[in-house]
Amino acid sequence: MSEVPFANRHTAGQALADRLKARAGQDNILVLALPRGGVPVAAVVAHALGAPLDVMVVRKLGMPGHEEFAMGAIASGGVTVLDDSLLQRLRLEEDSLQAVIDKENRELARRELAYRGERPYPDLHGKEVVLVDDGIATGSSMRAAIQAVRQLGAEHCTLAVPVAPSETLEDLSSDVDDIVCVATPEPFRAVGQWYVEFGQTSDDEVSACLSESALRSGSST
């Protein structure tokens, strides 16, 4: 693909919503975004589908001293996903691993409070959950989110992203019921490469998107 397909996250959300429009108006759909970058994309999708919007917070577990290398991830709902083969090669002490998990759990709790306040987490039982991010590279964060959605009782899980490498989608295909992706460019390199504007999404923007969706859904919060 020679041209950058998305001007920004809003236009990416519009393109993704167009692929999902057949599901509009169904009363059992819940759109869950991976913050922070997935929230502006998911907000457009949720609005188009007439569905509520919430967040699935995921934190990568970085290797001590080399945090850019992910050992796994944690997600809302108490889910922990570990790369067992990597951990076996690292021979990392259990205390060191637990210290990383505890640190990321504190940040996960902080973000959930900042984004959602005291609002209870939505009941996923019987829901068709659409999991949205602004793109996928390795898929480790999304895999944790998918497992959390399953653990929390969703009836159906759709992975929906504007852009991702085809091999990562293939790796995740057995974990979800459906995949909707607008673009699978080759070579992929990085998510941000496929956006003209790819600035960092702020906590305030995340909170604003969630508040707007809650008001639209008639929530008292």
ABEGO torsion letter per residue (X at the ends): XABBABABAAAAAAAAAAAAAAABGBAABBBBBBOAAAAAAAAAAAAAAGBBBBBBBBBBBBBBGBAABBAEBBBBGGBBBBBAAAAAAAGBBAAAAAAAAAAAAAAAAAAAAAAAEABBBBBABGBBBBBBBAEBBAGAAAAAAAAAAAAAGBABBBBBBABBBAAAAAAAAAABABBBBABBBOBAGBAAAABABABBBBAAAAAAAAAAAAAAAGBAX
